[in-house]
Amino acid sequence: MEKKHIIAFDFDGTITTKDTLLEFIKFSKGKIHFIFGFLLFSPLLIAYKLKIYPNWKLKQQIFSFFFKGMSITVFNKFCEDFAKQHQHIIRPKAIDQINEYTKQHFDVIIISASIRNWVVPFAESMRINSIICTEAEVNESHILTGKFSTPNCYGKEKVNRLLENYPDRGSYYLIAFGDSTGDRELLDFADEKYYKAFI
Protein backbone atom coordinates (compact mmCIF):
# COMPACT_ATOMS: atom_id res chain seq x y z
CA MET A 1 0.00 0.00 0.00
CA GLU A 2 1.40 3.39 -1.01
CA LYS A 3 2.29 5.70 1.85
CA LYS A 4 0.48 8.95 2.48
CA HIS A 5 2.42 11.95 1.12
CA ILE A 6 3.02 15.01 3.29
CA ILE A 7 4.54 18.08 1.64
CA ALA A 8 6.09 20.56 4.10
CA PHE A 9 6.85 24.05 2.85
CA ASP A 10 8.82 26.64 4.74
CA PHE A 11 7.21 30.06 4.27
CA ASP A 12 9.66 32.98 4.44
CA GLY A 13 12.11 32.89 1.56
CA THR A 14 10.71 29.63 0.18
CA ILE A 15 7.13 30.52 -0.72
CA THR A 16 7.76 34.27 -0.32
CA THR A 17 10.47 36.53 -1.70
CA LYS A 18 10.85 38.45 1.58
CA ASP A 19 11.01 37.97 5.34
CA THR A 20 7.41 38.54 6.42
CA LEU A 21 8.24 39.57 9.99
CA LEU A 22 10.17 42.59 8.70
CA GLU A 23 7.57 43.39 6.06
CA PHE A 24 4.73 43.04 8.56
CA ILE A 25 6.39 45.40 11.04
CA LYS A 26 6.87 48.01 8.30
CA PHE A 27 3.27 47.55 7.18
CA SER A 28 1.67 47.76 10.62
CA LYS A 29 4.01 50.24 12.34
CA GLY A 30 5.40 52.37 9.53
CA LYS A 31 8.95 52.69 8.25
CA ILE A 32 10.09 55.31 10.79
CA HIS A 33 9.08 53.16 13.78
CA PHE A 34 10.58 50.15 12.02
CA ILE A 35 13.96 51.87 11.55
CA PHE A 36 13.97 53.19 15.12
CA GLY A 37 13.21 49.74 16.52
CA PHE A 38 15.95 48.02 14.59
CA LEU A 39 18.49 50.68 15.48
CA LEU A 40 17.59 50.02 19.10
CA PHE A 41 18.12 46.30 18.63
CA SER A 42 21.27 46.61 16.51
CA PRO A 43 23.63 45.36 19.29
CA LEU A 44 21.53 42.20 19.70
CA LEU A 45 21.28 41.77 15.93
CA ILE A 46 25.07 41.83 15.74
CA ALA A 47 25.29 39.35 18.62
CA TYR A 48 22.85 37.07 16.79
CA LYS A 49 24.90 37.26 13.58
CA LEU A 50 27.96 36.31 15.62
CA LYS A 51 25.96 33.33 16.98
CA ILE A 52 26.27 34.46 20.60
CA TYR A 53 22.59 35.39 21.04
CA PRO A 54 19.77 32.92 20.31
CA ASN A 55 17.38 33.37 17.41
CA TRP A 56 14.22 32.77 19.45
CA LYS A 57 15.15 35.28 22.14
CA LEU A 58 15.94 38.07 19.69
CA LYS A 59 12.76 37.41 17.72
CA GLN A 60 10.58 37.45 20.83
CA GLN A 61 12.14 40.72 22.03
CA ILE A 62 11.56 42.36 18.66
CA PHE A 63 7.98 41.07 18.54
CA SER A 64 7.36 42.32 22.07
CA PHE A 65 8.79 45.76 21.31
CA PHE A 66 6.45 46.29 18.39
CA PHE A 67 3.28 44.43 19.41
CA LYS A 68 3.06 43.94 23.19
CA GLY A 69 -0.20 45.42 24.46
CA MET A 70 -2.00 45.30 21.11
CA SER A 71 -5.49 43.83 20.99
CA ILE A 72 -5.58 40.50 19.15
CA THR A 73 -8.53 41.82 17.12
CA VAL A 74 -6.49 44.76 15.87
CA PHE A 75 -3.47 42.51 15.27
CA ASN A 76 -5.49 40.00 13.24
CA LYS A 77 -6.95 42.82 11.11
CA PHE A 78 -3.42 43.99 10.34
CA CYS A 79 -2.55 40.40 9.41
CA GLU A 80 -5.50 40.05 7.03
CA ASP A 81 -4.81 43.41 5.37
CA PHE A 82 -1.11 42.62 5.12
CA ALA A 83 -1.79 39.38 3.26
CA LYS A 84 -4.28 41.05 0.90
CA GLN A 85 -1.82 43.80 0.02
CA HIS A 86 1.29 41.60 -0.23
CA GLN A 87 0.25 38.80 -2.54
CA HIS A 88 3.05 40.01 -4.82
CA ILE A 89 5.68 38.54 -2.46
CA ILE A 90 4.44 34.99 -3.17
CA ARG A 91 6.63 33.18 -5.67
CA PRO A 92 4.61 32.06 -8.73
CA LYS A 93 6.71 28.89 -9.08
CA ALA A 94 5.86 27.98 -5.49
CA ILE A 95 2.16 28.42 -6.21
CA ASP A 96 2.44 26.18 -9.27
CA GLN A 97 4.14 23.47 -7.22
CA ILE A 98 1.59 23.72 -4.41
CA ASN A 99 -1.25 23.46 -6.93
CA GLU A 100 0.34 20.38 -8.48
CA TYR A 101 0.58 18.62 -5.11
CA THR A 102 -2.99 19.65 -4.26
CA LYS A 103 -4.23 18.06 -7.49
CA GLN A 104 -2.57 14.81 -6.41
CA HIS A 105 -4.46 15.02 -3.08
CA PHE A 106 -1.25 15.17 -1.04
CA ASP A 107 -1.33 16.77 2.41
CA VAL A 108 0.30 20.19 1.91
CA ILE A 109 1.41 22.05 5.03
CA ILE A 110 3.24 25.27 5.82
CA ILE A 111 5.75 24.95 8.65
CA SER A 112 7.24 28.31 9.56
CA ALA A 113 8.93 30.33 12.28
CA SER A 114 6.66 33.23 11.36
CA ILE A 115 3.70 34.11 13.54
CA ARG A 116 0.66 32.02 12.66
CA ASN A 117 -1.72 34.98 12.52
CA TRP A 118 -0.30 36.51 9.35
CA VAL A 119 0.62 33.20 7.70
CA VAL A 120 -2.97 31.95 7.87
CA PRO A 121 -4.51 34.44 5.39
CA PHE A 122 -1.70 33.78 2.90
CA ALA A 123 -2.23 30.02 3.33
CA GLU A 124 -5.97 30.37 2.82
CA SER A 125 -5.38 32.18 -0.47
CA MET A 126 -3.32 29.14 -1.56
CA ARG A 127 -5.96 26.69 -0.25
CA ILE A 128 -3.60 25.30 2.38
CA ASN A 129 -5.39 24.34 5.59
CA SER A 130 -2.54 22.90 7.66
CA ILE A 131 -0.28 25.52 9.23
CA ILE A 132 2.41 24.90 11.85
CA CYS A 133 3.92 28.16 13.09
CA THR A 134 5.16 30.12 16.07
CA GLU A 135 2.15 31.11 18.18
CA ALA A 136 1.78 34.53 19.82
CA GLU A 137 0.62 34.51 23.44
CA VAL A 138 -2.65 36.30 24.22
CA ASN A 139 -3.84 37.02 27.78
CA GLU A 140 -7.35 36.68 29.23
CA SER A 141 -8.15 40.22 28.08
CA HIS A 142 -7.35 39.27 24.47
CA ILE A 143 -4.17 41.36 24.47
CA LEU A 144 -0.80 40.28 23.06
CA THR A 145 1.67 39.73 25.89
CA GLY A 146 4.69 40.08 23.61
CA LYS A 147 5.70 36.47 24.33
CA PHE A 148 5.30 33.29 22.34
CA SER A 149 3.00 30.53 23.60
CA THR A 150 5.04 27.92 21.71
CA PRO A 151 8.76 27.60 21.07
CA ASN A 152 9.94 29.49 17.98
CA CYS A 153 9.24 27.10 15.08
CA TYR A 154 12.82 27.14 13.79
CA GLY A 155 15.50 24.51 13.27
CA LYS A 156 14.93 21.32 15.28
CA GLU A 157 11.60 22.72 16.53
CA LYS A 158 10.19 22.32 13.01
CA VAL A 159 10.77 18.58 13.28
CA ASN A 160 9.34 18.49 16.82
CA ARG A 161 6.17 20.29 15.76
CA LEU A 162 5.78 18.17 12.64
CA LEU A 163 5.93 15.02 14.77
CA GLU A 164 3.37 16.45 17.19
CA ASN A 165 0.95 16.73 14.29
CA TYR A 166 2.06 13.65 12.35
CA PRO A 167 3.57 11.27 14.93
CA ASP A 168 3.59 8.00 12.98
CA ARG A 169 6.67 8.79 10.86
CA GLY A 170 6.71 5.39 9.20
CA SER A 171 3.24 5.89 7.75
CA TYR A 172 4.03 8.78 5.39
CA TYR A 173 6.48 9.93 2.75
CA LEU A 174 7.76 13.40 3.60
CA ILE A 175 8.81 15.96 0.99
CA ALA A 176 10.25 19.22 2.39
CA PHE A 177 11.05 22.60 0.86
CA GLY A 178 13.29 25.18 2.56
CA ASP A 179 15.77 27.95 1.91
CA SER A 180 17.81 28.61 5.06
CA THR A 181 19.74 27.16 8.00
CA GLY A 182 16.48 27.24 9.98
CA ASP A 183 15.15 24.54 7.64
CA ARG A 184 18.18 22.24 7.76
CA GLU A 185 16.81 19.78 10.32
CA LEU A 186 13.46 19.52 8.55
CA LEU A 187 15.14 18.95 5.20
CA ASP A 188 17.39 16.27 6.68
CA PHE A 189 14.34 14.60 8.25
CA ALA A 190 12.52 14.37 4.91
CA ASP A 191 12.50 11.48 2.45
CA GLU A 192 12.86 13.99 -0.36
CA LYS A 193 14.15 17.54 0.03
CA TYR A 194 14.41 20.70 -2.07
CA TYR A 195 16.59 23.65 -1.11
CA LYS A 196 15.87 27.04 -2.71
CA ALA A 197 13.75 25.25 -5.30
CA PHE A 198 11.92 28.35 -6.56
CA ILE A 199 14.74 30.91 -6.60
N, C-alpha and C positions, 0 to 999 in steps of 0.2 A: 504494500500500500504506500502510495506516494506521501511524503511528509508535507505537512502544512508549511507554507512559505510566509515568513515575516520579513518585511522590508523596512529597515530602520534608517531614517534620514536625519542627519544633523540639520539644524536650521540655519544659523548664522554662518554665512560664507559658503555653505553648500547649496541650500535652496535660494538664499538671498545673496545679493552682491555686497551687502554692507552689514556691519555689526548693528543689530537692532536696538541694543541697549543705548548706544550712543545716539542713534537716530531718534529714538523715542524720547530721550531727555531733551534733545534740541527741539523736537516737535512740541512737547508738553510744557517746557520751561523757557524756551527761547534761547537764542544763541548767546546772548550776553551772560545769562545765568549759567549756561552750560560752560562757557569759557572760564568764568569765575570759579565754578566748582572744581574744574579740572586743574586749574592753577593751584587751588587750595590743596588738592590731593597729589600734586606733582611729586613730592618726596616719596609717598607711598607707591606711586606708579613706577618710579625709578627702582624702588626696593623690590617691587614685583618683577620687573624686567630682569633684575639681578638674581632672581629666584631666592630672595631672603624674606619675602612676605607672601603669604598664601593667597591664591586666587580668590577663594571663597570669601575671605575676610575683607579684602579690598572691595570686592563687588558688593558685599552687604553694606559696607560703610558708604559707598557711593550711592547705593539705592536709598539708604536711610537719609542721607543728606538731602536728596532731591524729593523724596516722597513720604517720609515719615510724617504722620498727622493728616494725610490726605484721606478723604472719604473713599471707600472702595467703589461707591457709585460713580463718583467723579473720575476716579482712576480708570474704571472700566470703560467709561465714555471716551476718555482719551485713547484708550487701547483700540476701541472700535473705529474711531475717526482716523487714527494713525494707520491702521491696516487699509482702510478705504482709500486713503490718500497716498499710500506707498506701495501700491501693487507693482509699480515700475521696478522695485528692487528685487522682485522674484525672477529668477533665471528661467527663460523660456524652455531651455533644454531640460531643466529639472521638472518643469510642468509636464513636458512630453513624456518623460520617463515615469513620473507618477501616474499619469493617465494610462500608460501601457500596463503597468502593474495592476492598476485598478480593473482594467478590462479582463485581466487574467484571474480576478477575484482573490488576489493575494492580500494579506493583512498589511496595510501600509501605515506606519507610525512615524511621528516626529518625536525625536528624543533630543532635548536641547537644554543648555544651561540658561537660556533666556527665561524670563518670567512668563508663566503660563498665560496670564491674562491678555498679553498682546500677541502671543503666538496663536491662540485659539481662533480669532477672526481670520487670520491668514489661512490657517488650516481648513477652516470651514469653506473658504473660497476655493480651495483645492479639493474639497470633498474628502478630507481626511478627518476621521473621527477619533482616532487614538493619539493622544498627546501626552508625553512624559516630559515634564519640565521642572524647573525650580519653582517652588510655590511661595508666594508672599504671605506673610503672617498678617492676619486681621484680628483685631480685638473684639470684645463683646459689643462695642459701640459701632462696629463696622468701619473702623479706622485702621489704616495701615500702621503697623508698629515700627516699620523700618527694618524688621528682621525677616528671615526666611523660616518658614514652618517645615521645610525639608532641607536636607543638605543640598548644596549647589550641585546641579546635575551636570557634572564635568568629570572627565577622566574615568577613573574606576567606578565612580558613582553612576555613570550611565549604564554600566553592566549590572550593578546592584539593582537599579530601578527597573531595568528590563526584566531581570529575573523575578522581581516582585510581581510583575504583571504577567510574565510568561515563565513560570517556574520549571516546567517539564522540558528542559533543554533538548533532550533526546527526541522530542516529538515534532520538532520543526526545523526547517532549513532557514538559516538567518543570512540575509544579504544586508550589508551596511554601507552607508555612504557618509563620508566625512571630509574635512578639509584642514584640520589643525591637530596640534598635539593633544587637545582636549578630547579628541575622538579616537586616539590611538588604541586604548584598551577595548573600546567597542569594536573597532575594525579588526583587532586581533582575535576577538571572541567570535567573530562571524565565520560562517562557512565560505562566504564569498564577499570580498570587500572592494570598494572603489574609493580612491582618494583623489579629491579635486576633479571629479568626473565631468563636471559641467563648465569648467573654466577654460 
